Amino acid sequence: MSVFNALTTAVSGINAQATAFTNLSNNIANSQTVGYKADTTAFQNFVAGSLIGSTASADVSDSVSAITVQHVDKQGTPTSSSNSLAAAISGNGLFVVSKPTGASNTSTTQFQDRSYFTRNGEFSQNNQGYLVNTSGYYLNGYMVDPSTGQLNTAVSAINVSNITYRPPQTNTISLTATVGTMPADTAKYDSGDAQTYTTAPVTVYDANANQHHVALTWTQSSTNPLVWTASAYDADGKGTIDQASNTYNVTFNSNGTLASVTDSSGATVGSTTTGAAVTLPITASYGANSTQTMNLSLGTIGGTSGTIMAASTGTPSKSAVTSLALNSSTNTLTENSAQIGTSTGSNQSYMTSPTAVSGVPVSMLWSQTSASPPTWNVSAVNASTGAALSGTSTITFNPDGTANAPPTSIAATINGTAYTIALPTMTNAASPLLTTASSLGTDTTALTSDAVNAGSYEGIQMQSDGSVTAQFSNGASQLVGKIALANFANVNGLNAVDGQAYTATAASGNAVIGVAGANGTGTLSVGYTESSTTNLTSDLSALIVAQEAYSANTKVITTADTLLQATIAMKQ
């Protein structure tokens, strides 16, 4: 009976309009919700079937249903936020986020295995250092491995707690020094007039952020006062700076400015044009797989700053380190170091500049092992390779810098020959080997590097490419991680869950995860949030339409009821 059809159709209409009303009310309620994607309602009718023998126009509509349509791909308006950790995605990507299991304590958080995705980028740092949005989801990304400084390939929750400064690899060391003076009479110059100069060590860092020290020795030619041999060495005795490949012949002009440089083979290094930068490669090996080349900057050709020679009446830079004196006839070496460190310092080291003995660059390496009482180890090493040439002697010092019953010499084997190395006097209170001052007082400004002093952690910043960087008190910043963004073949096929988040479904396809900009994910607008895509004007209008349609369907029901009552009354 068609009245009954009308009745059931009207009921389905009420249900359909109720769905539309639910969607509209949800949109309106979330008009201020960050990252919310407004849904729309689509209607479809169901046909009971064509009447036998009738035309298609005689088909009877049996009911209607409402379908909720997602619009996850619709871009919300970026809105400025006072939160510096907020970010809005300009593109099709979604933040990859995790949800905690609830099994956490004050120091760790356990996460569900399932991945979630959201456009809610209003993140803040919680008490454990995680970045959490206002719906309680934890931001995921690619964290930097603290041991290598490289991004991990696995996605995990970003954590910015307990970040320590990781010094970048040193690229440049620079020398600003007066390595010697011109002879008063060049014609009378002989080998006995040759001068030497050794810099204080400078701190450098390898690719793994490990600290090392490099120093330079300068030796004037015995025949030409304008020619010097400059050589770099590892001042820790632990790395490898090959003397042959890291030694250069530097020629000065008669006015003391740089003229030219050649390497150990005699080939010219760089340009000899006035004003050209003088940059020498220094190659060091720190461990089996850590070799780096640093650029040693000496100044410019013809320049009056950087590395120069002074006039005969000028004052040269004072050597910061001494070398061993060799007596070939007795196979003895003598160390004349005046002071190697301070009596109150800790973790100190000192190394004499290399002395060539049977083709081996020999240095004495002093390393502090204890601060109270001051205790040091001393041994002979190959300055090029760090290989030990002797046993190790341990010496304990008094508070005044003198030593208790110290050894006077140490035995060494150099290139198969036994040598005796005389150690400096350590018992003279008038000139102690450890100074009671706060520093050695040597010039540490002559040789410098681009290494940045360690700083304390101050906070993080986000970049538009998804980089999360730590900021330090020394003005430096370093990468902590990169935000992961995901894209889908059909983002509108995602399954909506609480908190403006979604999960993948068969309809959406699997997530394609990468960094910002990859896979069409887009970039980030930092300091912004993405507004809800609710359109209040159109939704309020649609709400009126839904209300009228709902009322009309109720009218159909009451009318159908009246007709049924009239039909029943006909039989009475």
C-alpha positions as a printed NumPy array, in Angstrom:
array([[  0.   ,   0.   ,   0.   ],
       [  1.474,   3.345,  -1.117],
       [  0.491,   5.056,   2.179],
       [  2.725,   2.676,   4.047],
       [  5.516,   3.414,   1.526],
       [  5.087,   7.108,   2.157],
       [  5.24 ,   6.495,   5.885],
       [  8.499,   4.492,   5.768],
       [ 10.024,   6.917,   3.286],
       [  9.251,   9.822,   5.6  ],
       [ 10.849,   7.969,   8.527],
       [ 14.023,   7.421,   6.465],
       [ 13.868,  11.101,   5.571],
       [ 13.789,  12.011,   9.248],
       [ 16.8  ,   9.768,   9.884],
       [ 18.669,  11.25 ,   6.917],
       [ 17.992,  14.802,   8.038],
       [ 19.04 ,  13.834,  11.564],
       [ 22.399,  12.729,  10.12 ],
       [ 22.692,  16.028,   8.266],
       [ 21.742,  17.857,  11.444],
       [ 24.419,  15.913,  13.382],
       [ 27.091,  16.789,  10.828],
       [ 26.09 ,  20.431,  10.805],
       [ 26.013,  20.65 ,  14.588],
       [ 29.434,  18.987,  14.744],
       [ 30.828,  21.48 ,  12.224],
       [ 29.381,  24.429,  14.106],
       [ 30.616,  23.144,  17.47 ],
       [ 34.135,  22.751,  16.028],
       [ 34.247,  26.055,  14.202],
       [ 37.165,  27.122,  16.45 ],
       [ 38.898,  23.735,  16.682],
       [ 42.441,  23.776,  15.295],
       [ 42.856,  21.443,  12.333],
       [ 39.212,  20.377,  12.254],
       [ 37.93 ,  19.35 ,   8.818],
       [ 34.238,  20.053,   8.296],
       [ 32.069,  17.242,   6.894],
       [ 29.198,  17.57 ,   4.461],
       [ 26.143,  15.337,   3.967],
       [ 25.207,  13.633,   0.73 ],
       [ 21.773,  12.036,   0.221],
       [ 20.87 ,   8.99 ,  -1.852],
       [ 17.51 ,   7.354,  -2.477],
       [ 16.598,   3.672,  -2.603],
       [ 14.066,   2.431,  -5.178],
       [ 11.75 ,  -0.435,  -4.279],
       [ 11.657,  -1.636,  -7.888],
       [  9.729,  -1.075, -11.081],
       [  6.082,  -2.159, -11.159],
       [  5.53 ,  -5.091, -13.513],
       [  4.477,  -3.906, -16.935],
       [  4.897,  -0.223, -16.058],
       [  7.336,   2.314, -17.404],
       [ 10.428,   3.496, -15.54 ],
       [  8.599,   6.636, -14.444],
       [  6.334,   4.485, -12.362],
       [  9.176,   3.432, -10.061],
       [  8.425,   4.042,  -6.428],
       [ 10.944,   5.631,  -4.006],
       [ 11.096,   3.473,  -0.915],
       [ 13.514,   5.412,   1.274],
       [ 16.465,   7.83 ,   1.484],
       [ 19.786,   7.63 ,   3.322],
       [ 22.425,  10.176,   4.268],
       [ 26.17 ,   9.712,   3.772],
       [ 28.798,  11.725,   5.654],
       [ 31.433,  13.037,   3.237],
       [ 34.887,  13.897,   4.637],
       [ 36.978,  16.774,   3.284],
       [ 40.36 ,  16.082,   4.848],
       [ 42.038,  17.539,   1.762],
       [ 40.451,  20.95 ,   2.257],
       [ 43.023,  23.547,   3.383],
       [ 42.15 ,  25.592,   6.453],
       [ 43.265,  29.19 ,   6.827],
       [ 46.638,  29.635,   8.605],
       [ 46.12 ,  31.735,  11.714],
       [ 48.925,  33.448,  13.624],
       [ 49.663,  31.924,  17.019],
       [ 51.648,  33.15 ,  20.011],
       [ 52.964,  29.597,  20.355],
       [ 56.393,  29.388,  18.691],
       [ 56.065,  25.596,  18.444],
       [ 52.791,  25.74 ,  16.531],
       [ 52.893,  24.821,  12.853],
       [ 50.383,  24.777,  10.037],
       [ 50.87 ,  22.613,   6.96 ],
       [ 50.702,  24.397,   3.623],
       [ 49.995,  21.402,   1.404],
       [ 48.359,  18.007,   1.49 ],
       [ 50.43 ,  16.4  ,   4.248],
       [ 49.42 ,  15.39 ,   7.746],
       [ 51.482,  15.273,  10.909],
       [ 52.473,  11.774,  11.94 ],
       [ 51.598,  11.404,  15.615],
       [ 51.538,   8.753,  18.316],
       [ 49.18 ,   8.046,  21.159],
       [ 50.504,   6.95 ,  24.561],
       [ 49.373,   3.643,  25.99 ],
       [ 48.967,   5.089,  29.464],
       [ 51.741,   2.852,  30.815],
       [ 54.171,   5.702,  31.51 ],
       [ 56.074,   7.201,  34.411],
       [ 57.829,  10.495,  35.101],
       [ 60.754,   9.68 ,  32.803],
       [ 59.444,   7.516,  29.961],
       [ 56.338,   7.187,  27.829],
       [ 55.119,   4.034,  26.083],
       [ 53.319,   4.47 ,  22.769],
       [ 50.749,   2.466,  20.846],
       [ 52.041,   0.614,  17.802],
       [ 49.419,   2.26 ,  15.623],
       [ 50.209,   5.477,  13.755],
       [ 47.821,   8.408,  13.762],
       [ 47.663,  11.433,  11.482],
       [ 46.411,  14.953,  12.128],
       [ 46.393,  18.543,  10.933],
       [ 46.316,  19.874,  14.497],
       [ 49.766,  21.454,  14.726],
       [ 49.393,  23.341,  17.999],
       [ 52.27 ,  21.603,  19.789],
       [ 53.946,  22.359,  23.077],
       [ 56.707,  20.684,  25.062],
       [ 55.602,  18.511,  27.965],
       [ 57.557,  17.759,  31.13 ],
       [ 59.346,  14.836,  29.471],
       [ 60.502,  16.845,  26.469],
       [ 57.967,  15.463,  23.974],
       [ 56.055,  17.725,  21.592],
       [ 52.345,  17.168,  22.239],
       [ 49.375,  18.837,  20.561],
       [ 46.235,  20.075,  22.288],
       [ 44.482,  16.744,  21.636],
       [ 47.207,  14.776,  23.409],
       [ 48.928,  13.331,  20.35 ],
       [ 52.757,  13.154,  20.294],
       [ 54.575,  14.545,  17.251],
       [ 56.748,  12.074,  15.333],
       [ 59.814,  12.652,  13.193],
       [ 63.349,  11.597,  12.4  ],
       [ 65.6  ,  12.14 ,  15.42 ],
       [ 69.32 ,  12.901,  15.158],
       [ 71.579,  10.132,  16.424],
       [ 73.68 ,  11.875,  19.124],
       [ 76.68 ,   9.621,  18.424],
       [ 76.884,  10.384,  14.691],
       [ 74.935,  13.61 ,  14.234],
       [ 72.967,  11.99 ,  11.381],
       [ 69.195,  11.664,  11.07 ],
       [ 67.778,   8.266,  11.916],
       [ 65.774,   6.565,   9.192],
       [ 63.069,   5.313,  11.571],
       [ 60.189,   7.553,  12.674],
       [ 59.787,   8.034,  16.423],
       [ 58.312,  10.531,  18.88 ],
       [ 60.388,  13.721,  18.889],
       [ 61.989,  14.386,  22.262],
       [ 63.963,  17.543,  23.022],
       [ 65.023,  16.872,  26.601],
       [ 68.627,  16.429,  27.777],
       [ 70.144,  17.911,  24.63 ],
       [ 73.864,  18.591,  24.887],
       [ 75.802,  20.83 ,  22.548],
       [ 77.458,  18.916,  19.728],
       [ 80.318,  20.98 ,  18.269],
       [ 80.391,  20.941,  14.452],
       [ 83.409,  19.608,  12.616],
       [ 86.217,  22.149,  12.403],
       [ 86.801,  23.44 ,   8.895],
       [ 89.222,  26.339,   9.338],
       [ 92.143,  27.226,  11.576],
       [ 93.814,  30.631,  11.267],
       [ 97.218,  31.944,  12.294],
       [ 97.851,  35.561,  13.233],
       [101.435,  35.714,  14.424],
       [104.88 ,  37.196,  13.828],
       [106.876,  34.023,  13.302],
       [110.292,  35.719,  13.499],
       [112.394,  38.773,  12.641],
       [114.44 ,  39.745,   9.625],
       [118.234,  39.498,  10.019],
       [119.961,  42.803,  10.538],
       [122.373,  41.915,   7.746],
       [121.203,  39.287,   5.285],
       [124.742,  38.785,   3.987],
       [125.903,  37.678,   7.419],
       [123.012,  35.267,   8.027],
       [124.071,  31.671,   8.815],
       [122.523,  28.499,  10.234],
       [123.162,  29.609,  13.791],
       [120.761,  32.514,  13.298],
       [117.799,  30.285,  12.322],
       [114.737,  30.926,  14.476],
       [111.825,  28.729,  15.509],
       [108.27 ,  29.419,  16.578],
       [105.626,  27.063,  17.957],
       [102.015,  28.044,  18.537],
       [ 99.884,  27.089,  21.496],
       [ 97.507,  24.242,  20.518],
       [ 94.076,  25.153,  19.212],
       [ 90.918,  23.138,  19.87 ],
       [ 89.369,  21.371,  16.882],
       [ 86.512,  18.879,  16.555],
       [ 86.151,  15.874,  14.307],
       [ 82.997,  14.675,  12.543],
       [ 81.929,  12.803,  15.67 ],
       [ 82.174,  15.954,  17.828],
       [ 85.275,  14.645,  19.61 ],
       [ 87.735,  17.264,  20.786],
       [ 91.35 ,  17.369,  19.581],
       [ 94.205,  19.879,  19.557],
       [ 96.385,  21.   ,  16.664],
       [ 99.547,  23.114,  16.811],
       [102.03 ,  24.532,  14.293],
       [105.811,  24.633,  14.308],
       [107.806,  27.113,  12.214],
       [111.493,  26.598,  11.466],
       [113.595,  29.13 ,   9.579],
       [115.835,  27.905,   6.747],
       [119.517,  27.65 ,   7.612],
       [120.444,  29.282,   4.279],
       [117.636,  31.682,   3.394],
       [116.07 ,  33.768,   6.211],
       [112.968,  34.458,   4.079],
       [112.047,  30.773,   3.833],
       [110.376,  28.909,   6.685],
       [109.101,  25.355,   7.088],
       [105.632,  25.241,   8.619],
       [104.352,  21.943,   9.958],
       [101.13 ,  20.924,  11.72 ],
       [100.997,  18.236,  14.38 ],
       [ 98.431,  16.645,  16.663],
       [ 99.029,  18.176,  20.092],
       [ 97.195,  15.386,  21.922],
       [ 99.385,  12.554,  20.704],
       [ 96.243,  10.551,  19.93 ],
       [ 95.49 ,  11.419,  16.316],
       [ 97.458,  11.218,  13.111],
       [ 98.709,  14.281,  11.277],
       [101.38 ,  13.041,   8.913],
       [104.375,  15.348,   9.056],
       [105.407,  14.85 ,   5.419],
       [102.031,  15.644,   3.847],
       [101.225,  18.458,   6.278],
       [104.499,  20.389,   5.974],
       [104.875,  23.457,   3.751],
       [107.66 ,  25.834,   2.75 ],
       [106.557,  29.424,   3.217],
       [108.509,  32.255,   1.598],
       [108.238,  35.849,   2.793],
       [108.95 ,  39.095,   0.963],
       [111.733,  41.328,   2.185],
       [109.123,  43.533,   3.875],
       [107.911,  40.567,   5.956],
       [104.716,  39.825,   4.038],
       [103.791,  36.468,   2.541],
       [105.178,  35.805,  -0.946],
       [104.486,  32.144,  -1.832],
       [103.967,  28.635,  -0.495],
       [105.103,  25.25 ,  -1.78 ],
       [104.302,  21.776,  -0.485],
       [106.792,  19.071,   0.492],
       [107.206,  18.094,  -3.181],
       [108.035,  21.673,  -4.221],
       [104.705,  22.319,  -5.986],
       [103.232,  25.789,  -5.556],
       [100.179,  25.923,  -3.315],
       [ 97.604,  28.541,  -4.237],
       [ 98.271,  31.809,  -6.014],
       [101.228,  34.206,  -5.754],
       [ 99.108,  37.173,  -6.825],
       [ 99.023,  40.041,  -4.346],
       [ 95.884,  39.851,  -2.253],
       [ 95.297,  36.141,  -2.885],
       [ 94.316,  34.148,   0.188],
       [ 96.94 ,  31.742,   1.523],
       [ 95.089,  28.6  ,   2.557],
       [ 96.854,  25.319,   3.25 ],
       [ 95.092,  21.948,   3.64 ],
       [ 95.8  ,  20.115,   6.906],
       [ 94.648,  16.499,   6.92 ],
       [ 94.123,  14.677,  10.204],
       [ 92.956,  11.158,  11.007],
       [ 91.011,  10.564,  14.196],
       [ 90.162,   6.903,  14.453],
       [ 89.749,   4.261,  11.78 ],
       [ 87.019,   6.001,   9.764],
       [ 87.4  ,   9.659,  10.66 ],
       [ 89.643,  11.658,   8.354],
       [ 89.107,  15.363,   7.89 ],
       [ 90.818,  18.207,   6.082],
       [ 91.019,  21.603,   7.731],
       [ 92.   ,  24.791,   5.932],
       [ 94.925,  26.615,   7.551],
       [ 94.561,  30.316,   6.781],
       [ 97.807,  32.324,   6.952],
       [ 96.49 ,  35.602,   5.553],
       [ 97.022,  36.979,   2.051],
       [ 99.928,  37.361,  -0.354],
       [101.516,  40.755,   0.363],
       [ 99.174,  41.335,   3.314],
       [100.336,  43.015,   6.511],
       [ 98.02 ,  41.006,   8.766],
       [ 97.829,  37.294,   9.459],
       [101.225,  35.581,   9.332],
       [104.194,  37.923,   8.894],
       [107.854,  38.482,   9.733],
       [108.978,  41.55 ,  11.677],
       [111.857,  43.905,  10.958],
       [115.129,  43.145,  12.728],
       [114.174,  45.534,  15.516],
       [110.658,  44.132,  15.807],
       [109.279,  41.678,  18.351],
       [108.38 ,  38.158,  17.217],
       [105.611,  36.061,  18.736],
       [106.825,  33.972,  21.651],
       [106.778,  30.216,  21.316],
       [104.164,  28.583,  23.53 ],
       [105.741,  25.115,  23.426],
       [109.324,  23.89 ,  23.531],
       [110.925,  20.973,  21.688],
       [113.378,  18.257,  22.667],
       [117.081,  18.979,  22.239],
       [118.909,  16.124,  20.468],
       [122.468,  15.032,  21.134],
       [123.141,  12.484,  18.394],
       [126.558,  11.531,  19.708],
       [125.159,  10.294,  23.031],
       [121.682,   9.274,  21.875],
       [120.108,  11.583,  24.415],
       [117.201,  13.997,  24.23 ],
       [116.536,  16.786,  26.711],
       [113.207,  18.343,  27.53 ],
       [113.475,  21.955,  28.649],
       [109.805,  22.702,  29.243],
       [109.419,  25.424,  31.859],
       [105.795,  24.621,  32.76 ],
       [103.306,  22.053,  31.513],
       [100.11 ,  23.039,  33.342],
       [ 98.553,  24.487,  36.478],
       [ 98.53 ,  22.942,  39.959],
       [ 94.761,  23.451,  40.32 ],
       [ 93.578,  22.339,  36.868],
       [ 92.096,  19.023,  35.763],
       [ 92.146,  16.934,  32.575],
       [ 95.127,  18.903,  31.302],
       [ 97.643,  17.818,  28.702],
       [100.885,  19.134,  27.278],
       [102.991,  18.001,  24.344],
       [106.355,  19.256,  23.164],
       [106.705,  20.175,  19.508],
       [108.162,  17.385,  17.339],
       [111.898,  16.85 ,  17.079],
       [113.188,  14.738,  14.174],
       [115.113,  11.731,  15.49 ],
       [116.236,   9.168,  12.873],
       [113.38 ,  10.326,  10.67 ],
       [110.788,  10.054,  13.457],
       [109.048,  13.188,  14.84 ],
       [109.413,  12.714,  18.603],
       [107.404,  14.534,  21.282],
       [106.949,  14.166,  25.011],
       [103.288,  13.75 ,  25.945],
       [102.111,  14.789,  29.417],
       [ 98.563,  13.828,  30.432],
       [ 96.89 ,  14.598,  33.752],
       [ 95.128,  11.601,  35.307],
       [ 94.031,  13.08 ,  38.659],
       [ 93.348,  16.535,  40.062],
       [ 93.813,  15.749,  43.747],
       [ 96.647,  15.282,  44.192],
       [ 97.782,  16.509,  40.762],
       [ 98.981,  13.368,  38.988],
       [100.408,  13.187,  35.473],
       [101.654,  10.517,  33.083],
       [104.574,  11.226,  30.766],
       [105.817,   9.242,  27.769],
       [107.508,   9.695,  24.39 ],
       [105.308,   9.427,  21.284],
       [105.581,   9.626,  17.527],
       [104.003,  13.024,  16.829],
       [102.743,  11.914,  13.407],
       [100.98 ,   8.728,  14.457],
       [100.598,   8.932,  18.227],
       [102.448,   5.613,  18.576],
       [104.238,   5.116,  21.92 ],
       [108.041,   5.19 ,  21.828],
       [108.563,   4.571,  25.532],
       [106.954,   3.327,  28.687],
       [104.832,   5.624,  30.855],
       [106.011,   7.243,  34.08 ],
       [103.51 ,   8.51 ,  36.647],
       [104.392,  11.648,  38.608],
       [102.55 ,  13.109,  41.618],
       [102.868,  16.844,  42.261],
       [102.6  ,  18.957,  45.385],
       [100.249,  21.946,  45.733],
       [103.19 ,  24.277,  45.018],
       [103.744,  22.641,  41.611],
       [106.83 ,  20.635,  42.514],
       [106.963,  16.836,  42.305],
       [107.637,  14.139,  44.876],
       [110.688,  12.036,  43.983],
       [110.126,  12.39 ,  40.234],
       [112.096,  10.443,  37.617],
       [114.891,  12.372,  35.961],
       [114.771,  10.53 ,  32.634],
       [112.805,   8.057,  30.59 ],
       [114.04 ,   5.375,  28.198],
       [112.763,   5.309,  24.627],
       [113.313,   3.213,  21.532],
       [113.278,   5.264,  18.339],
       [113.586,   3.525,  14.99 ],
       [115.271,   0.572,  16.672],
       [117.782,   2.657,  18.637],
       [117.722,   3.178,  22.391],
       [117.616,   6.785,  23.61 ],
       [117.563,   8.428,  27.006],
       [115.243,  11.396,  27.398],
       [116.146,  13.765,  30.227],
       [113.064,  15.226,  31.89 ],
       [112.852,  18.822,  33.132],
       [113.629,  19.665,  36.755],
       [110.536,  19.143,  38.879],
       [111.759,  19.775,  42.446],
       [112.741,  23.437,  42.253],
       [110.154,  25.477,  44.175],
       [111.45 ,  28.674,  42.556],
       [110.451,  27.403,  39.086],
       [107.879,  24.564,  39.532],
       [106.805,  22.507,  36.544],
       [103.164,  23.199,  37.443],
       [102.333,  26.865,  37.891],
       [100.147,  27.974,  40.807],
       [ 98.63 ,  30.642,  38.54 ],
       [ 95.261,  30.088,  36.867],
       [ 96.825,  29.56 ,  33.431],
       [100.172,  29.053,  31.726],
       [100.067,  32.596,  30.411],
       [100.913,  31.564,  26.85 ],
       [ 99.455,  33.291,  23.812],
       [ 96.365,  31.317,  22.841],
       [ 95.133,  33.952,  20.383],
       [ 97.69 ,  33.375,  17.628],
       [ 96.213,  30.11 ,  16.344],
       [ 92.421,  30.013,  16.31 ],
       [ 89.737,  27.796,  14.803],
       [ 86.113,  28.098,  13.775],
       [ 85.157,  25.787,  16.645],
       [ 82.386,  27.25 ,  18.814],
       [ 82.685,  27.101,  22.574],
       [ 80.215,  24.864,  24.346],
       [ 76.962,  26.481,  25.417],
       [ 74.022,  25.616,  27.617],
       [ 70.724,  24.481,  26.129],
       [ 68.112,  27.255,  25.964],
       [ 65.233,  25.837,  23.919],
       [ 64.138,  24.736,  20.464],
       [ 62.917,  26.291,  17.265],
       [ 61.006,  24.905,  14.302],
       [ 61.817,  25.693,  10.687],
       [ 59.57 ,  25.701,   7.611],
       [ 61.33 ,  22.58 ,   6.293],
       [ 60.363,  20.684,   9.444],
       [ 63.743,  20.96 ,  11.133],
       [ 63.664,  21.07 ,  14.921],
       [ 66.796,  22.847,  16.144],
       [ 68.189,  23.319,  19.634],
       [ 69.361,  26.803,  20.596],
       [ 72.358,  27.342,  22.889],
       [ 73.701,  30.218,  24.961],
       [ 76.754,  30.531,  22.684],
       [ 74.487,  31.556,  19.811],
       [ 74.865,  28.235,  18.036],
       [ 72.065,  25.944,  16.947],
       [ 72.04 ,  22.294,  16.016],
       [ 69.593,  19.929,  14.429],
       [ 67.661,  17.728,  16.857],
       [ 65.281,  16.114,  14.404],
       [ 62.952,  16.617,  11.455],
       [ 59.186,  16.497,  11.556],
       [ 57.639,  13.637,   9.591],
       [ 54.686,  14.339,   7.299],
       [ 52.46 ,  11.76 ,   5.613],
       [ 50.371,  11.721,   2.483],
       [ 47.793,   9.274,   1.137],
       [ 46.424,   8.297,  -2.243],
       [ 42.957,   9.167,  -0.908],
       [ 43.082,  11.287,   2.251],
       [ 39.304,  11.512,   2.281],
       [ 39.215,   7.779,   2.84 ],
       [ 40.856,   8.051,   6.262],
       [ 39.017,   6.972,   9.381],
       [ 38.291,   9.857,  11.763],
       [ 39.01 ,   9.303,  15.462],
       [ 38.95 ,  11.54 ,  18.522],
       [ 41.033,  14.695,  18.625],
       [ 41.065,  15.73 ,  14.942],
       [ 43.108,  12.628,  14.139],
       [ 42.781,   9.89 ,  11.557],
       [ 43.903,   6.328,  10.957],
       [ 44.663,   4.657,   7.637],
       [ 42.082,   2.438,   5.957],
       [ 41.887,   0.302,   2.84 ],
       [ 40.082,   3.221,   1.164],
       [ 42.842,   5.731,   2.   ],
       [ 45.754,   3.452,   1.146],
       [ 48.969,   3.191,   3.119],
       [ 50.718,   6.294,   4.411],
       [ 53.701,   7.598,   2.425],
       [ 55.889,   9.187,   5.095],
       [ 58.808,  11.552,   4.605],
       [ 60.068,  15.014,   5.456],
       [ 58.318,  18.274,   4.626],
       [ 58.138,  18.858,   0.89 ],
       [ 58.433,  15.18 ,  -0.039],
       [ 55.529,  13.256,  -1.559],
       [ 53.501,  16.435,  -2.024],
       [ 53.219,  17.025,   1.722],
       [ 54.044,  20.735,   1.512],
       [ 55.882,  23.052,   3.874],
       [ 55.247,  24.306,   7.38 ],
       [ 54.209,  27.772,   8.474],
       [ 55.8  ,  28.043,  11.907],
       [ 53.982,  30.138,  14.489],
       [ 50.662,  29.453,  12.794],
       [ 47.816,  27.019,  13.296],
       [ 45.361,  25.763,  10.706],
       [ 41.848,  27.017,  11.345],
       [ 38.759,  24.844,  11.189],
       [ 37.274,  24.559,   7.704],
       [ 33.765,  25.1  ,   9.073],
       [ 31.863,  27.755,   7.089],
       [ 29.387,  29.123,   9.621],
       [ 27.398,  31.088,   7.062],
       [ 26.701,  28.149,   4.766],
       [ 26.244,  25.703,   7.65 ],
       [ 23.7  ,  27.911,   9.367],
       [ 21.818,  28.193,   6.08 ],
       [ 21.988,  24.445,   5.607],
       [ 20.787,  24.016,   9.186],
       [ 17.6  ,  25.918,   8.348],
       [ 17.075,  23.769,   5.263],
       [ 17.619,  20.581,   7.313],
       [ 15.178,  21.831,   9.926],
       [ 12.5  ,  22.521,   7.305],
       [ 13.102,  19.145,   5.624],
       [ 12.906,  17.396,   8.986],
       [  9.615,  19.197,   9.752],
       [  8.27 ,  18.373,   6.305],
       [  9.006,  14.682,   6.839],
       [  7.182,  14.773,  10.17 ],
       [  4.253,  16.382,   8.362],
       [  4.26 ,  13.484,   5.875],
       [  4.113,  11.04 ,   8.773],
       [  1.2  ,  12.794,  10.454],
       [ -0.624,  13.047,   7.116],
       [ -0.001,   9.359,   6.371],
       [ -1.292,   8.547,   9.831],
       [ -4.483,  10.527,   9.131],
       [ -4.979,   8.664,   5.856],
       [ -4.499,   5.319,   7.533],
       [ -7.005,   6.243,  10.237],
       [ -9.495,   7.268,   7.562],
       [ -8.974,   3.984,   5.733],
       [ -9.56 ,   1.999,   8.909],
       [-12.709,   4.028,   9.619],
       [-14.127,   2.998,   6.216],
       [-14.523,  -0.577,   7.457],
       [-16.342,   0.411,  10.598]])
